[in-house]
Every structure is written in C-alpha cells, then in structure tokens.
Amino acid sequence: MDAVNDAANHTAESVPGPRSTASLSVDGAPGRGGRGVTGSRLYPRVTSFRSRRGALTATQQQAWERTWPRIGREVSDEPLDATAWFGREAPLIVEIGCGTGTATAAMAQAEPQFNLIGIEVYKPGLAQLVQRIEREGIDNIRLLRGDAVDVLEHMVAENSLTGVRVFFPDPWPKARHHKRRLLQPHTMSLIASRLKSGGVLHVATDHAGYAEHIAEVGAAEPQFIGMNKATGGDPDAFRDSAPIGFERPVTKFESKAHRAGSAITEFIWGKIES
C-alpha cells in the first residue's frame, strides 16, 4: 500500500515516551509500573512497530512547520476533543497506521462527511501526508504521532468512534515475534470499547498467517458481529446500513502484493448494537 499504514506496519519510527504510555504486557495483562491498571512508561509493553528513522526533505520540513501545528499532535494522555480540533461535529474514524497517507487522503476526500484521525509513528511518512493535505486543501484529516494503543487507551473516549481502520499491519511473521502483532485479544477489546454501538472495524492484510490470527481473535471478541464473508457475515445485509463504507482505494503497496500473488484478506466487524 505504498508504505501506507506503517504505524501498525512496516516503516515505523520509534518515538520516545508516547508509544509506550499504556504498559500492557505481551499477553495483555497489566504492566508492572504504577500507572493504574495499565502500567507505566518505566516498563513499556512490547510494541507492534519497528524502529526506523529518516530525515525530512527541505520542502517537507517547510510544509511541516506551516501545517503540523494546526492538524497534528504528539500522542499524550490528554483526552481528545475532536469537535474542537476539527472545528465541527461529525462522525469520527480512526486509522491506525496511516503511513504516507495514500489511502488516508483518498478516503478522506471521498468521505467529506467524516472526521478522520490518522495515527502514525514514522515522521517522514506523516510529512508526505502533511504535504498532500496542504497541497490539496483536505480539511477533514487530523494526525497523531505515536502509539495507537496509547491513543485508544488515554485519548479516545469509550463509545465515541464510528469506525476504526487497520490496513496492512506488520505481520511479524516469525513465531518469536508474534507477540508484537498489533491485533491481539486485548487490542480487539479495546477497539470495541471505543466504537459506538453499530460502529465498524475494518482490517486488511496480505499475510496468510496473520489473517488466520486476526480471524481467530476477532471471532473471540464478544462485542463484534461479522459483517463480511471473512468474518462469517453477509456483506449484502450490512453494506447499505453500515455507518461507514466497506471500500478501500488500492495503492501501490497493495498492487505489488497482488503481482506477487499474495491474497488480500479483509475483515469487517460491527459492534453489536445495544
């Protein structure tokens, strides 16, 4: 996906502090520190991203300085006021791992009725998206740099999101690294708790092993109901009534996966309406 969605994916940069605010151990148990039930930065949880650094070009830096103060923030413990940040009240979608923002920008432009927050740790990727937002005048995107789990645990209120998107998260294919996968049972429960009743989680992966893992942990989450074939649901029964669309733009990364013969598996769950 043209390096898209890399906070959950392949090109993330380690950010001191914020990425590990919520210290869950690898099995989802509370961390060891003194930060309530979720632990402490002194004992950070295992994260789902790799350390990678990169410098901004001069033009990227200029765009960053002009635009980031308005549309971007570092991840913190301060609860989000999305209405104030966007300057309007609209259904809110969070994209975990927006990478260079190819899909993010396209979906925001196709869905002007939504407010979209992209979460990413890799600054050069964010800088590319900042440039596009500035160049094309995209008004309904805001960006957070840091750990998506921190965002969900400390910045996003329960029952507040209309949608969560996780496209092509890093599969961490080696068995010893499976604990680093973003989509674990505790993360699924966390996402479900932040979705509104009827809200949608949309996941895509090109890794067969990770697809099996995602299917298993999603099926075990009692707050979810399947909305497409991969999740045991009938998409025709939900497509028209779901609060967000099921379509995604196909980017260069995904095109490469298709050419390499990798099957793309999509999972769409809805939060059971109470």
N, C-alpha and C positions, 0 to 999 in steps of 0.2 A: 504494500500500500504506500509506495513512495516514501518510506520511512515514517508513515503515519502511525499514530498511536503508540509512541515509543516509551511513554512513562510506564506503561504496562508491558512494553515491547522491547525492541532490540537496541535502541540507541540512547538509553537514558544516562544522565549525568548525576552523580551523587551530590546531593545538596546537604551541607552540614545542618544538623538540627531538625528542621521541619519534617524531613522524610521519615523520621522515626519517633515522632511525638507519641503515637499510640503504640505502646510496647506490648504487643501480643507475642507470645512465644509461637514457634512454628506450628504447634498443634492447636493454636487458638486459645490456649489457656492464658490467664492474666500474666503479665510480665512481673519482674521481681522488684521493680522500683516502687517509689512512693507516690505515684501519680494515679490515685484512685484505683479502680479495678483494672485499668488498662496498662499500668506500669509506668515506667519512667524513661526519659531520654538517656539516663545513665546505663540502662540495659535495653538497647534498642532491639526491636523484633527483627527477624530476617525479612528483608525487603525483596520485592519482585523485580528490581531493576539492577542493571549493571552500571558500574562506574565508567563514565566516558566524558571527556572534556573536549571542548572545542571553542575557538575564538570566533567572535563576530567580525564580519567584514565592516569596513568603514560605513557603508550605506546602511547595513543592518543596525549598527550602533546608533547612527543618527535617527533612524526610524524608531528604535527602541526608546531613545531619550525623549522623542516627541510624543510617543503614543502609549508606552507602557504605563506611565503614571495614571492614565485615565482608565485603561482597560485591563491592567494586570496587577497582581499582588503576589507576594510570597505567602505560602501556606503558614497559618498561625493557629492559635487557639481561639481567636475571636470569631464568634458566630457571624455568619454572612447575613446581610440584609440585601437580598438580591433586588428587591424592588427599588431601593435607594441607589444601588450600584448601576443598574440598567436605566434608571430614570423612568421606569414604567412597571406595571404589574402584568405579568404574562406567565404561562406555564413554563417551568424550568426543567431543562435537560442537562445532565452532566455527562461529559465524555471523558472517560478515564484513558489517558494516554493519547493525546491528540497529535503528538509528533510534530511534523512540519505543517500539519493542518490542512492537507489537501482535501480530505473528506469533511473536516470540520467546517471549512469555509463554504464548500459546495452545499452542505446540508443546511447551514445557517441561511444561505441565500435562497434555498428552496423552501425554507420554513420560517418566513419572517414573523410568524405568529408566536414563535417560541423564543425565550431567552436561553442561550446556550453557554455553559461554562466548560471550557476545556482545561484539563489538568495534565501537566507535563513537567518533567524534571530537566530535560535537555534544553539548555538555553538557546543554542543555535537553531534548533527546530522551532522553538517558540518565536525566535526572531524572524524566521521566514514567514510564519503566520502573521505576526505583527505587521510586517511589510505589506502583506496582502490585504489585511484588514484596513490599513491606512490607504493603500492604493485604490481599493475597490469600494471604500466607504461602507464597510459592513458594520452595522450598528448593534447587532444582537449577539455579539460574542464578547465574553469576558474570559480572562485567563488566570489560572493559579499555577504557580511554580512550586512543586513539592510533592509530597506523598499523598496519593489519592485516599488511602485509608485514614490518614490524619484529617483530610478534608471531611470525609464522611463521619468520622467519629466526633470531631470537635467543631466543625464549621457549619455543617448542614443539619437542619432540624429534622426530627422524625416526621414522617408523613408529609413531606414537602416537595418531593420531586415527581414530575410527570414521567420522566424517563431517565435511564442510565444506559450508556453505550460503552462497550468494551470491544474494540475491533482489533483483532490480531495481537493479543497479548503474548509476551515472550513465553514460549512453551517449556523452557528449561528442560530439554529432552533427557538429560542424564538422570538416572534414578536418584542419585545422591543430591540432586538439585531440585527435585520435585517439591520440596518444602518451600521453595522460593516462588512457586506459582501463585499468581495473584488470586485466582478464583479457587479459594478453599472454602470449606463449610462456614467458617466464622465470617468470611468476607461476604458470602452469599446472604447470610442472615443480616449482616449489617446493611447491605444494599437494600434488601427487602424492607428493613425497618425505616429506611429513608424515603422509599417510594410511597406515594399516595395510594389509597385504595384504587385498584384498577391500573396503576402505573406499570410501565413496561421496562424490562431488562432485555437488551438486545446484545448478543455476543456473537462474534465471528472468529473462526480460527482456521488456519490451513495446516495444522498439525494433527494427524490422526490420533496419536496417543493423548494429546491434551484434550481433544474433542471427547474422547471416552471419559476422561476425568471430569470435564465440565458437565457432561450429561449426567454423570453419577451424582455430583454434588448438587446440581440444580434439581434433580428429581427428589433428592432427600430434603430439600428446603420446604417446610410445610406451608409457608406463606405464598408459594408460587403455584401457578397453574400453567401448563404448556399451551402455547399459542401457535406453534408451527409443527411440522412433521417431526423434526429432530427432537422436540420436547414432548412428543406424544399428543399434540393438539391438532386441531383442524384450522389452518390459517384462514380459510374462507369464512369460518364462523366468527373470526375476530378482526379481520383486516379492516372492515368498514367501521367498526365500533371502537377500535383501539385508539387511545389518545395521541399516539404518535405513529408515523408511517413505518412500514417494515422495509422500505427500500434503502439501499446504500449506493453511493457513487463508487464505481470501480476505478481504482487508482493504479499507478504503475506497479506498486508492490504486489497487488493482487493479480495483475496481468502476468507478472513474472511467475507467480505461483501457478497460475493456470498453464503457462507454457512449460513449466517444469513437471506438470502432471499432478500437482498437489490438489486434492479436493478441498473445496471450501465448505465448512460446516457452519451453519447459522443456527443459533439457539435464541428463541424468543419466549420469554416467560412474562406473565402478568401477575401482579399482586392480587391475590384473592380479595374480592370486594366484600367488605364487612357490612 
